[in-house]
Amino acid sequence: ELFPGKLKPTITHHFIRILQSRGLLLRNYTQNIDTLERVAGIDPDSLVEAHGSFACAHCIGCRKEYTADHVKEEAFNDRVPRCSCGILVKPDIVFFGEQLPHRFYQMYRKDFSSCDLLIVMGTSLKVQPFASLIAQCPPCIPRLLTNREEVGTEHPGGFNFSSENSRDFKLLGNCDDAIYYLAESLGWLSELRGVCDAWGRPLPCSSTSTSTDV
């Protein structure tokens, strides 16, 4: 059940793809390991998969690379994936207690210092060090949270949705509904609808209730 392939990208994934096609996406940081960002068409160079993904696998000994299809075939045939050197082959996902990929640390310092808008979508912001990323952009940079509930308000540099703070905004509710509202406000609804239709995931005529503070 862990292997990707059964699920399709959501409205939110397609919105990120539109940001990329418009030249507005600096980087897409994700905690997901299901590769749906890649499936939606996000360029791997524009991705930082902080907890890894099933996109490829490596021998835990000699680091020889293997495809996700190879690991899937072995696992689905009740065989433990092994390298030609005899050591285990593991998908490039981060298990509890393991270090995050080098790319995460390599990219975030540069990206967050140069972004001009931070959009945070569908996360609990509980897992470190990912949760602290929202504090890495300059204090003048606006930040938008689209989520079912307020998160990220408890740690230093986190969200502050008080009326005295002019940089943090929120769209509370289902992520896809919030993205619908955002796309409609930006005048991108027809573009989003076309992408979603092509994927067999038609947009509703209107979004359901979304609490806005933007």
N, C-alpha and C positions, 0 to 999 in steps of 0.2 A: 504493500500500500504506500510505502514511502517513495517509490520510484515515480518520477514525473511521467506525464503522457496522458493521464486521464482527464486532467482539468484544462480549461481554456482560459486565456487571459480575461480579466475583468474590464469593466469600463475604465476603472482607475489605471490599469496597465496601458490601455489604449490612449488615455490622456497623456501619460508620460511619453508615449511614442510621438504624440503630436508636438509636445514640447521639444522633443529632439528634432523632428522634421522642420520645425520653425526656427531652429538654431538657438533655442532658449534653454536647453538642458546642458548645464555644466557637467553634472554627474548625478547618477541615480544610486544612492546608497540603500542597500536592502539587507534585512536580516533573513529573508526567505531563502530556502534552499531548493525550491521547486522549479527553478529555471523559467518561470512564467514571464519574467522580464525579457529574457532572450527570445522566447516564443513570440512575444508581442512585437519583436523587431528592434528592441533596444540594442544598440551596438555594444558589444562586450567592452570596448574601450571607454564607453560612457557608464559602465557599471562598476560598482564596488560591492561584491557579494561578501559582506562582512563575516558571515557564518559559513562561507563556502557555498558549494552547490553540487548537484549531481551532473553538471555539464561534462566533467571528466574525472579521472581517477588516477592514482599513482601507487606504485609499490611503496610500502612503508620502509623498505630497506634501501634499494638502489635508486628509487625515485623514477623508475621508468614509467612513462605515461601510457594509460589505457583509456579507451573510449567508454562512455557511459553504457553504450550498447553491449560491450563486452562484459562488463560487470553485471548488467541486468540479465544477460543470457545465462551466465554462470549461476547467479542467485536463483533465477526462476527454474533452473534445472537441479536445484538442491546441491549445488557445488560451491565450495568456498573459493572465491576468486583468488588465484595465485599468480604471481609473476613467473617469468621464465627462470628466475633465480631461486624460485621456491618459496619466497616470502609473500605474505598477504598483500593483496591489492585493495585499497580502500578508496571509496568515493571522496572527492575533495570537499567534504563537509566537516565542520568544526564540532567536535564532541565536547561535552562539559569538561572543563579543566585544560583544554588545549588552547594554544595561542591562536589568535586571529591571523588571517593571512597577512603576509608582508605588505601586500598592496593596500590594505586598509590603512596602515600606519604611514605608508609612503604617500598616499594621496590626500588624506583628510586635512593635513596642515595647509597644503597649498590650496585645496578647493575651498575650504571654509573661510579662508582669509580673503578670497577673491570673488565670492558669490555676491549677488545683489538682491537675492530673495531666497529664503529657505522655506520649503514646503514640507511639512511633516505629516505623513498619512498612515493611518491604521496601525498604531503601535502602542504598547503599554509603557514604553520608555522605562523599563525596569532593569533590563539586562545591560550591564556595563562591560566594556567601555562605550558601547554604542549609544547608550542613553545620554552620555555627556556630550555628544556631538553638537547638540543644539546650542551649547555654550561656546562653541569654537568660532562662530562668525562674529565679526565686529559689532559692537553695540548699536551702531547706526543702521544695521541691516534689518529690514522687516521680516517677520516670521509668521507663517500661517500654519495652524494646526487643523487638519480635517480628521476627525476621530469620533467615536461614539461617546467619549467622555473626555474631560480635561485630564491631561497627563503632563508630566514633566515640570510641574510647578514647585516640587519640593527640593530640588538640588540647586546648588549655586549656579547662577547664570541661566536657570531654567525659565520657562514661560511665566509671564506676569500679565494676567488679563485684567488687572485693575484699570479703572478709568484714567488713572494718572499716567499709565504707560501707553505710549502711542506706537510701539513697534510690534506688539504681539496681537494676533487676531485668531479667531476660531470659527470653524464651521462644524458644528456638532451634529452627529447622526451617522447613518450608514455611509461609508466612504464613497460608494458609487453615487449615492444621492447628492452628497456634497460636491462631487466632481461634476455632476450634471448641472447643478446650480452655478458652479464656477465657470463651466464651459458656456453656459447660456449667458452669463454676465459678460464674458469676454467676446461674445459673438462667434464662438467656435462650435456651436451646437451641430450645425449641418456637417462640418468636417468630422466631428466625433461620431455622429450618426452613420456617416458613410463607412468609417473604419469598423464600427461595431457591426453594421449590417454585413460587411464582407466576411466577418468571422461568425455569422449566424447568431449574433447576440444583439438583437435589435434594442435600441433605446426605448424606454417608455415615453409616452407623450409628454409627461411632466415628472419631475422628481417628487418623492414623498416629503414629508415634513423634515426640515433641516433647521436647526437653531443656528442663527447667524450672528456674528459679532465682527463684521467687516465693513 
